[in-house]
Amino acid sequence: MEMMEATPAQELPAEEEMALIRDITVAAEAHSTEGDTFFLITNRWWQSWIDYVIQDLASATSNGSHHHDYGSNVLRRPGAIDNTDLIDESASEVSNMEIELHDTLVEGRDYILLPQQVWEKLHGWYGGGPTLPRKAINTGLSQIDLAIEVYPLRLQLLLAPKGEQAVIRISKKDTVGELHKKACEVFDLIPDEVCIWDYYGQTRHSLMDNLEKTLDDANIQMDQDILVEVTTDVNGSLDGGCMSSIQENEYFERESTSLIADASKSGLSNENFASNNYTSRSYSSNLTQSQYLRSSNGHLDNMHGSSGIITRGSPLGLTGLLNLGNTCFMNSAIQCLVHTPEFARYFREDYHREINWQNPFGMVGELALAFGELLRKLWAPGRTPVSPRPFKTKLSRFAPQFSGYNQHDSQELLAFLLDGLHEDLNRVKHRPYIKSKDADGRSDDEVADEYWANHIARNDSIIVDVCQGQYKSTLVCPACGKVSVTFDPFMYLSLPLQFTSTRSITVMVFTFDGSNPPTSYTVSVPKQGRCRDLIQALSNACSLRNGERLLIAEIRNHRIHRLFEDPVLQLSTINDDDRLAVYRLPKLEKRPNYIQFVHRHDDLDHGSNSSSTSWKPYGVPLLAQVSRNETVTGFHIHEMVRKMLVPMQRNQESQHSVQSSVSTRTQTYHTDSSKVQLQLIDDSNAVIEQSNDTIRVPQSSLAAVVFVNWSDTDLKKVSIHHLENLPEVFKYAPPAKRTRGEPLSLYACLDAFLREEPLVPEDMWYCPRCKEQRQASKKLDLWRLPEVLVIHLKRFSFSRSTKQKLETFVNFPVHDFDLTNYIANKKRSERQIYELYAVSNHYGSMASGHYTAYIKLLDENRWYTFDDSHVSAMNEEDVKSGAAYVLFYRRVRDPHGAASNGIQPYLNRNHRSSQR
């Protein structure tokens, strides 16, 4: 790979560069095939090139040439390509690749992928490097299922018996033969004397002797170990190690087949034999101490030989899951589900009879089978960690979003898994069409029961039995007041983490008449409020007078990006990192035209031979308004600017009068102590003179632009900090670590979730009375609670430019979680008490976090930590932490007693016919 910078070729005009790259890109993408080479380029350099060519093209379009009088900070041609910010120098030292990328790069944020022809053009024009080629591989059955393998497999080769190690990179589409060849080259071995093993988890899984099979087909994963075994002894003769291992594997396969066949003849369960045989033969190799679970007295549990079977009396369900490479999110979710007593009993019995093989919404039973088999292995005797590879393979097939070995969200996996298991196990074979009826004055009880009966008629599974509850959803039209009530099912609750229902917003207020200097205000508004709430709070804060109004604008790149004129616009559309200016304007009878005065200062280009001045925007634009039928002159325009700048001029205490004088191209304002010269330029690059000549104010969706050009000398006469320091709406800072004396209550999160709020604009409601889409307000109430209540704490928040994880410590009950008062159905007289039995935890950042599970074994009434393959006992007081992400609660039938012990029957109900 190329580390030295190439010499750039002769420069081309920017528009010619862009045209060539565009044409080459279109042609290359239209003919992409497997094996094509693509190249990484740092997004930082790519964006600078895009800005450069687009700016030049826009300049030529506006003025007919590249030379213009009023250009604002003309961007120079980018320098040489510099991809060094993508390179991980420390990783390159331990790999056989010349160049290693940082592990956390994200396409579109950190790098762009370019077709080979595009890279060659850019590299020829600009030079630089290093060159980072990657191959296109086929990811499916079709030739169009292509992906760029940015991160080839990283494998650790372990040489036996010498103990040497080496790290290599190889494509997952390369063959076992190519891996064998590369291993021999790395360790300088004779190919005929070497065999390689799938050594995942430091265990010999299989001899890799099919040299034509791809590593992908061989299920080789990122960062796993490959055992490279030399098969000659010290005398140079073959020791037969590989052959003996092959024969051993064949023996186990024959034994397994015969055992299962015998079981079938005798009428015994195949699954039980398969499970026991799997345990006895797959873990007969040496086991390290860390794979055992220490008991409460600190001693290792006794073992029967090396079979992995625990001595009699040891608890079941203490088996860990191997991490396949960033699969801790999956392991945590699975452990919580398999330790749900109702599911543990169901899947350990004969659940096959309830599989819905024909359900078009399901996975033809394959997901349920894979989950059931994994659950049985985890509940089988023995504590040796189980590999979830078969389950992961099925999961990736039906949910491609979880394919590969990147980190994912455990709650998203839980949602998919619960829904998928429900569809695979739906007892309803033919779903009837049922049309919901209007309430027509009927009681909520009657309507809710009807909705639930209709739901069960189409959806009836163990998942519905255990995990589904019912909302009461109330929508109110903001225009006509129409009320709509429905009763909808839910699988889990996603609760926001917020202490209050209010939000702080900081803005800068500018006056149209110069009566006050720009002033910053911070107001408190409802989190789910609307624009009118912000306007009302600001009106009170700045003592708005009769005949005045406030106009809110978002400022980006020193211009008005958008105006908030709709009073019912949701405040949630305003991000914390936005910057808002509020303009205090007189009320007009009709909708006005707006003029924004964009400030610019001279930016002398010292890098060129000429002394020409270019103009660079800065600060916050000022805003004025004019009636649409009003005639505006140059005097009016200058007067508007003069008024708004008065409170920002220095030495105002000696300012008694303001006079004007006119020069040919520049308007001058005099005070007793200072003189400010301004040049006003309209959108056609013409100077606006102070005269009676009519000035055209074009109608605009935002505001017409007039540039105010400042000299460095005049800028010193104005307090420009008012214009330069526009605050963010909310300055984010990581919250201080909370103590347990001041936690956020889980009840407070539930209150916030059930509070009335407006629908998001993308989810408008069609009002049957108005016959239009309306942004209705929505109120949720809990009507029917499930046997197992899953609660998701929304720790991840997203804005336009940031992704944040909330480390808020939530004080959630472990015992006696009382939801009685939250049930809207007041006819339910029994108390709604829940006990915590599982927690999925997330530690660290969003990109590189780690998941664990805390599980309470009800047989023992004791808590354990499940951290992938490692399982250990823990104290109950440590269950609560700021890492808690998904909580699992189980209903307590007897409010005065403890939670049910053992694997109890999952429901006291008669199952409906599976033939429905």
N, C-alpha and C positions, 0 to 999 in steps of 0.2 A: 504494500500500500504506500501511497505517495505522501511523504512527510514534508518534502521541500516545496517551497512556493514556486509555482511556475511563473514565467515572465509573461505579463499581459500583452495582448496584441494591440494593434492600432485602434483608437477609439472610433466608435460609430455614433451617429446621432441617436439620442435616446428613443425617439419614436421608431427608428429603424430597428433598434434592439428589441423593443417591445413587440413589434410586428413579427419579427423573426421567431422570438420565443413563443409567441401565441400560436403561430402556424405549426411550429415543430411540436409543441405540446399536444395540439389537437390530433396531429397525424400519429404521434407516438402512442397516445392513449387509445386510439381507435384500433391499433394493431398489436396491443400488448399480449404476450403469450408467456407461458411458463418458461422459466429460465432467463427471461429478460433481466437486465441489470438496471437498478435504480440507485440514485445517489442521495445521501443525506446532505442537507445544507442547513446551516444554522438559521433559525427563523429571524434572528436579529439582523443578519446581513440581508436576507431575502426581503424583509420589509423595507430596509433602507433602499434597496434597488427598486422595489415597487413604487415607493414614494418618489424616487428620483424620476422614473420614466413617466409616471402619471402626472407629476407636477409639470414636467416639460411639455407634455402633450396638452395639458390644460392651458398652459401659457400660450402655446402656439394657436390654440383654438380661439382664445379670447382676443388676441391682438394681431393675429396674422403673421407673427414672427416670434423669435425667441427673445427678443430684446424689448422689455417693457419698462415703463417709467415708475410703476407703483408696486413692483413685485415685493412680496412679503417674505423675507428670509428664504431666498432661493436656495434649494438644496443642491449640494455639490454631488458629483458623480462618486459612487461608493469606491472605497479602496479595494485592496485584494480580499478575496474570500478568506475568512478566518473561522475555521470550524473547531478551534481549540476548546471552546466552552462546552462542546459535546463530549470531550475526551476525558476519561478517568485514568489519569497517569498511574495511580496506585494499583488499579486492577490490572493494567497492562503488564506490570512487573511480574505477576504470578500466572499469567496466561501465555499460551504459545502464540497468540495473535499479536501482531505489531501494535494494533490500536484497539483499545477497549472503550466502549461507550459508558457513560453514566447509566446506572440501572433505572433511574427514575425519569428518563426523558419521555415527553408526551408529544405526539405528532400534532402539529398545528400550533403548539405553544413553544416548544423548544426547537423543533426542526421541521423541515419540509422535505418531501420525497420528490425527486426530479427524475424524469426519464433520462436515459443515458445521453441521447442526442441534445437534450436541453443542458445537462451538466457540461457536456463538452463545449458547447457554445459559450456559456457563461465563464467556464474555466479558461477558455481560450482568450476571452476578452479581458478578464480581470486577474487571472492567475490566482495564486494562493493555495490553500489546502488546510489540513490534509484531505485526501480523497477517501470517501467512505462509501464504497459500493455495497449493495445488498441485492440478493436475488429474489425474483418473483417465484413463489411456489404455489402449487395447486392445493386448495384447502377443501375440495369437495369432489363430487363425481363429474361435474361439468368443467370444460376448459375455461369457462368464464369465472369460475370460483377461484380467483387469484388473490394472494396477499403478499406483501413484501415482508420477508423474514428479517426484520431489523435486529432482532436478538436471536441468533442461532443458539442451539443447545449448548450450554456450558456444562461440561462433564468433568468429573475428577477421576482420573485413572489411578488405580491402586495396583502396584506391581507386586505379585506374590511369587516367590517367598521373600524377596529382598526388602519389601516395605517402602520402595520409592513411590513418589506421587507426582502427578503432573495434571495441570488443568488445560483443557483444550476447548475449542469452539468447533462445532460441526452442525450442518443443517439437519433438521429432523427428517428431511426428505432424502438424505444420503442413506446408503445401504449399510447393513451390518458389515459387509465386506470392506467398505471404505473406512468404517470405524476400526476394524481389525488392522487394516493397513496403516492407518494413522497411529494407532497404539504401538505397532512395531517400529515405526519411524521415530516416535518420541523416545522410546526406551532402547533403540538400536538392537532389536531382537530379530531372530529368524522366524518368518511367518509360520513355517510348518511346525514350529515348536511352541506355539502360543495359542491359547484359547481364551475367549473373553466371556464374562458372566454378567448378567443383569444382577447388580449387587445393591439393589435399592434397600435402604435402611440397614446397610451392613449385613444383609442376608442374601445368600445365593438363591435367587428366585428361579433362574433358568439359564441353561447354557445357550449362548447366542451362536448357534451353528448354522442357521439358515442365512447364508451370506447375501442372498438376493432380497431379503426382507428389508424394508425401510425402517429407520429408527422410530418413525411415527407409528408404523404398524406394530413394532415390537414394544410399544408403550414405554419408551424411554423418555424420562421427564427432565426438565431443567434442573441443574445442580445436583443430579443424582450421581452415585458412584458406579463405576464400571471396574470389575475385578479383572486384571490382566494376569493370567496364570501361565508361567513357564512350565512346560510339561516334561522337561528333562531333568535328571538328577545330577549330582556332582560329577558322575562319571560320563555324562553325556548321553546316557540311554533314556528312552522314554519311560516315565514313571507310571503312565496309564491313569493319571489323575482325572483327566477329562472323561476318558472312557468309563471309568468306574462311576463317575458322577452321573453320566448319561444312563448307564445301566441301573443305577439306584433310582433315578427319576422314573424310568420305565417300570421298575418294580412297583413303585408307589402308585403309578397310574393304574397298573393291573390290579393291585390290591384294592384301590378305591373303586374301580369298576365292579369287581366281584362282590365287594361288600354291599354296594348299592343294589346290585342285581339280587343278591340273597335277601336283602331287606324287602325288595319288591315282592319276592315269592312268598315271604312270610307275612306280608300285609303290614309291615312296620313302616313308619314314616321315613321316607328318603331323606328328608331334611335333617333329621336328628343324626342319622349315620354320617351324612356328608359333613355336618358340623363337627362331630367328634373326630372324624378322620382328618379333617382339615387341621384341627388343633394338634393332633398327635404327630402328624408328619411334617407340617410346615415350620414348626418352631423347635426342631430337635438340635439346632446348632447352638453354639454357646450364647448364653444370655447374660447381659451385663447387669450389675446391681441396680442401675438406674431404671431398668425395665420392671423391677419388682415394686410392689406397693408396700411401703413400711406400715406395719400395724401400729396401733396406739401405744404399745409398750416399747416401740423403737426397734424391735427385732424384725428381721426378714421372715416372711411367711415360709413355712416348710413346703417343699415341693416333692412330688413323686417323680424322682429321676429328672429327666430333661423334657418330659412331655408337655410341660406347661399347664398341667391340671392341678388346681389348688386343692389342698387338703380339705376334708369334709368339714362343713360348718362355716367356711369362708363365705362372705356375701357375694352374690352375683351382681353384675352391672358395673363393675369397676374396671372395665377394659377401655384403654385409650385408642385413639385413631392416629395412624401415621400421617404426617404432613407431607403431601405430595408436591409441595412447592407453593407457598402462599395459599394453602387451602385451610388455614386455621378458621376462616370465616365459615366454611362449610362444616368443619368438625364441631365447632361450637354450636351451630344450629342443630346439627344432627343429634348431638348428645342431649340437648334440651328436649327434643322430640322423643327420642327413644326412651327417655326416663320419665315421660308422661305416663303414669300408670295405666290409663285407659288404652293407650296405643301399645304399650309393652304387652299387655294381655292379649289384645286383639291380634297383633302380628305374630305372636308366639303360638296362637291357635291356628286353625285351618281357615285362613282368610281368603284362600283362593276361590272359594265358591262365590264370593261377592265381587270378584273382579268383573268389570264391565268391559268385555273384549271388543264390543262393537261401538262404543261411545265415540262419536266423531270429535268430541271436545277433549278426549283423553289421550293417553299415550299407549293405547292398546294393551294396557295392563303392565307394560314393561317397567314403568317408574315404580308402581306399587310392588312388583316382584323384587326389583333391585333394593328398594328400601326395606322390604320385609326380610330379605336375606341378610342385609347388613345388620338390622336390629337383632336377628337371631344370633349372629356371630358375637355381637357385643354383649348379649345376655347369656352366652354359653359359658360353661366352666372354663376358667383360665383367665389370666390377666395379661397375656402377651398382646401388645398392640395389634390392631387389625388394620389392614390396608383397605381404604375405601375406593380403590381404583375401579372395580366394576361399577360401583354406584356412580362415580364421577364420570365414567364413560357414558352411561345412560343419561345422566343429567346434561352433559354437553350436547348429546344428540338432540334432546328435546328442548333445551334452553341454551342456544349458542352463545347467549350473553355471558354464560358462566364457563365457556370453553377456555382453553389455555390455562395459564397458571399465574394470572395477575390477581391482585387483591380485590375482593368484592365486598359487598355489604351483606352481612348475615341476615338482616331483616328482609332484604329483597329476596334472598334465597328462601327464607321461611315462607314468605308470601307465595312464591311460585310453588314451593313444595307442598304446602297445604292445599292450594288450589288444584295442583296436578294429582295429588293423592285422592282428593275428593272425586275428580272426574274419573279416575281409574277404578274407583270403588263405589261409584254411584249405583245404588240399587234400582234406580229407575231406568229401565231399558228403553222405553219410548216416552219421551217427554211430551205431555199434552200442551196444547196452546191454550193459555188462560189469559183473558183480558181483564185488567184491573177495573174495578167498579169505583165510581165516585162515592164519597162518604154519604152524600145526600142527607145530612143531618144525623147520621147514625153515631153511636158512641164510639170513642176511641178504642175501647175494649173489643167491640165487635169488629171494627175495621182492622185492627191489629191482628186479631186471630184469623181473619180471612186472608190477610196478606201472608201470614206465616203458613197457613194451610196450603196456599197456592205455591209458596216457595218449596215446601216439603214435597208437594206433588211432582216437582221437577228436580229436586235436589235432596237426596236421601242417602247419606253415607256416614261412616264412623266419624269423619271430619265434621260434618254438620252436627251429629249427635254431641260431640265433645266441645267443639271450638266456636260454633256460630251463635251469635246473639242477634238482637234486633234493635234498630234505632227507631225513634220517632223523628221524622224530618219535616220541619215546617218552613215553607217559603212564603214570603210576603212581597208583593209587587210594590216598588217604591212609587209608582205612578198612580195606580188605581186602588191599591190596598187589597187586592185579591189574595186570599190565603189558600195555600195548597198544603195538605198534610198527607204524607206517605209513611209507610213502615217498611224499612229496608233492612236486609241482613248485613251483619258484619262479621269478619273473621278475627280481627284484632283492633286495638285502639292505638292510634298514633298521636301521642300527646306532645304539645309544644312545651319547651322549657322557658318559662317566663315568670318573673316575680310579680309583675303588675300587668294591667291591661293598657298601660299608657306607654308612650314613646316620646323621647326628646328629639326635637328637630331644631337645628340652628340655621338661621338665614341672615342675610344682610339686607337692610331696608334702605332704599334710595328715594329721595323726595324729588318731585318734578319741578318745584319752585325754588329749590335751594334754601328752604327754611331751616333745614337741619342737616348736619353732616351725615354721611352714611353710618348707620348704626347696626350693630349685631344684636340679634334677639334669639334667645333660646326659649322655646315654648314646649309645653307638654300636650300631646294630642292622643286620642285613642289609637291603639295599635291597628285596629281594623277600621279606623275612621276614613272619612272622605276629605276631599280638598276643602270643602266648606268648613270643616272643623279646624283646619290649619289657618284659614283666612280669619275665622272668628277669633282664634287665640291670638293671632298677630294683631288684629284690630284692637283688641283690648290692651295688648302690651305696648303698642305705639300710640295709643289714644287717638285713633282715627276719627277725623271730624266728619260731620255731615257734608255731603257733596263730594267726598273722596272715596276711593276704592283702592284695593290692592290687587296687583297682578304678579303672579309667581312665575319665574322663568328658571329653567335649568341652563347653566352656563357650561359650555365645553369649548376648549380651544379659543377662549376669549370672545366667543360669540354666543348669542342665544340659540340653544339647541332645540328647545321646545317650550311652549307656553302652557301653563296649567289654567285653562279658562273654564273647563267643565267642573262645576261645583260638586258633582257626585263621583268624580274620579277617585279611585281608591288610593289612599296614602301608601299602600304597600307597593305601588309602582315607583315610589321614590326610594332609591337605595341609600344606604348609609354613606357611601363614598361619593354620592352626587354633591354638587355645589349649586346652591340656590340663591338667586338675587330676587328681591321683592321690590316692585316699583309702586310708589305711592302716587296715584294719578287722580285727576278730577273725573267725576262721573260725567258721561256723555249720554245723550238720549239714544243715539244709534251707535252701532259697532264702528269703532274708529280704525284708522290706519296707524301703524306704528313705525317709528324711526328708531333704529338702534345706532348709537354713536360708538363705533369701535375704535379704541385708542391704538395708536401706533407710534413707535419711536424710531429714530433713524438708526440704522444698523450698518455702519461703514464697513465695507468689505476690504479689510486690510490685506487679504491674500491676493488681491488682483492689482494690476498696474493702474487701473483707473481709480478715481476718487469718487465714483458715483455712489449715491446713497440709495439703499433699499430700505423698505419700511417693514418693521416686525411688529405684529399685534402683541398687545400685553394687556393685563388688567381686566376689569369688568366693564362691559359696555353700559352706557347710560341709555335710558329709554324715554322717548317722548311720544305723545299721541296727537293726531290731528283728525278732525272730522272729515269724512269722505267727501263732503261737498265744499270743504273749506279751501280757499286759495292760499297757498303758502309761498312766501317770497324768501329771498336770501336773507333779508333782515330777520324774518321769523326763525329761520334755521339757526342763525348765529345767536339770537336772543335765547333760544332754548338751551344751547350749550352754555352760554354765559351764566344763566340762572343756576343751572345744576352744578357748575364749578365753583360758584361763589363760596360755599361753606368749606371747600377744600383748599382755597388759596391761603397762603401763609400771611401773617401780620394783619389779620382782619380787624384787630382792634383799632388800627389807624385808618381803616377804610371807610370814608365818609360818602364817597360818590363814585360812580363808575361812568366813564366816558368812552366814547368810541371814535376811532379814526379809521379811514379806509385807505389802503394802499392798492396797488394794482392787483396783486395776487394773494395778499395776506391780510387778515383781519386782526387788529390790535386792540386789546382791552387795557385801559389804564386804571390804576388805583393810585392812592397817595404814596404807596411804598413799593409797588411792584408793577410789572408790565408783563402780560402773558400774550404770546403770539401763537395763533392757531391757524392751521390750514385745513379747511374742510373739503373733502373730496367725495363726489357722489359715485354711484355704482358704475358710471361710464368713464371714470377716471378724469372727470372735469372738476375744476376748482369752483366751489360755490362762493360767489362774491356776495358781499353785503350790499344788496340792491333791491329794487322793487321788481326785479324780474321774477316771474312765476317759476317755482320749482315743482317739478312733477314728483309726487310721492307714490310710487307704484304699490298696488295692492299685493300683499305677500301672505303666505300661510304663517309666516313668523313675523318678520319686521324688515322693512327696507334698511339697507346699510348705508351709513355715511361714515367715512373714515375721518378721524381726528388725528392729524399728524403733529407730534410733539418734538421739539428740539430738546437736546440734553439740558440746555440752559433753562428753558421754561419748565421742564419737569422738576427742577430744583425749587421752583416757586410754588409748587403745589404739594400738599400732603398726600402723596400717592399711595401710602399704605392702605388707605381706604379702598383703593382700586385694585391693589395687588393681592391683598390677603383675604380672599373670599373663603370662608370656613367650609369644611365638609358638613353635611347634614348631621352626621354623628361620627365623632372621631373614635374609631374602634381601638380598644386596648384589651389585651387578654385579662380576663377577670382575675382578681387576686384569689389565691387558694382559700376556699371557704372552710370555716371550721364547722364542726358538727353542732355547734351552738347556734348557727344561723343558716340552716339548710333551706332548700326549696322543697316544700312539701309536695308529695305525689298528689295529694288532694287539690293543691293549688293548680297543678298542671291539668288535672281533670276539669277544674272550674274553667280554666282558660279554653280548653277544648270544647266545652259545651256552651260557651258564650255565643250570643248572636253575632254574626258578622256578614258582610256583603260577599256575594260570589265574586270570583275573579273575572275580569273582562273576557277571558277565553272560555268561560263556562257560564255564559249568559242563560237565563231561563226564559222560555217562551210562555208569555202570559196569555192564557186562553181568553181573558177578558179584553186586554189591550190588542191582542193579535199581533204582538211585536216581541222581539227579544228584549228582556229587561235584566238589569243587574240587581236581582232581588236580594234581600237579606235572608240568611239561612240560620236556623236554630236547630241543633241536635239535642235530643234527649235519649237517655238509655231506657228502653222499654222491657227488654228481655235479656237476661245475662246467661252466658254459657257455663258449662261445667268447668271448663278450663278457660281462663281469661288471659289472653296474651296482650301485653302492653309494650308498645314501642316508644321509647323516649327519643324525640327528634333532636339529636345532638349535632347534626350536620346542617349548616346554613350556607346558602349560595347567594352571591350577588354578581353583578356584571364582571367584576375583576377579582373577586376574592372567594375563597372557599374556607370556611372556618368550622372548627369543631368546638362545641361548647363543653367545657370540662366541669360544668355545674354539678355540684354534689346534690343529689336528690334524696331526700329522706323518705324512703318507701317502707311501708310496714312489712315485716317478715311474718308476723302473726296478726290475726284479727283485722284484716283489711276490710273495713265496713263500708259497703256501698248501698246500704238500705235507703238512705235519704236521697240517693242519686237516681232512683228508679221512678220514672214518671208514672208508671202504672201503679197507682196507689191501692188498687185492689189486691195486690200481692202482699199478703200479711207477713210471710216469713222473712226473717232477716237475711240479708245478702252478705255473708261473711266468707272471706277468702284467705288462704294460706299460701305463702310463697314456697315454691319447690325447685325453681331453676332460674338462673340468670345468665344471659349471654353478655359478656363484657367486651368493651373495645378500649384498648390502650394505645396511646401514641397518636400520631397525626393521621390525616385521612389517607395519605398516599402510602405510608409505611407503617400502618398500625398493626396491632396483633389482637386476636380474639381468644378468649378463654371462656369456659363455662363453669359456673358454680351449681352443683346438683345436690339436692337433699335425697338420700336414699331413705325412703319411707319405712322400709323393713328395719333399718337401724335407727331411724330418726337422727341421722347425722349428715353433716355437709362435707362435700369433697370438691376439690379443684380438679377440673379436667382441662389440662393444657396440652392439646394434641395427644402425644403418646404417653405423657406423664400424668399420673393420677395420684393425688395425695389428700390426706384428711386436712380439714380446716376448721376453725372455730366459727360459730354462727355470728359472733359480733363482727367478723371481718367480711361478711357477705355484702354489707352496704359499702359502696365506694363511688367515686366520681366517674368510674369507668362503666357503670351499669348501663346497658343499652337496650336489651329486651328482657322483660320480666314475665315469668310464667306463674300464674296463680291458679289454685284449685279450690273449688267450692267446698266449704265445710258444712256438712249437713247438720251436725249438732253444734250450735253456736257456743255451747258451754264446755265442749270437749276439744280434744286435739284433732288434728287432721287424721283422716283414715290411714291406717297402716297397711302395708303390703300391697300386692297387685289385686285390688278388689274388682269385682265385675264393673265394667265401664259404665253401664247404665241399667237401671231396673226398668227395662222396657221390652216389649215384644217387637222383634224386628219385623218389618213389613216384608211381604213376599219379594224375593229377589227376581221374580219373573215379571214384575211390573213393567 
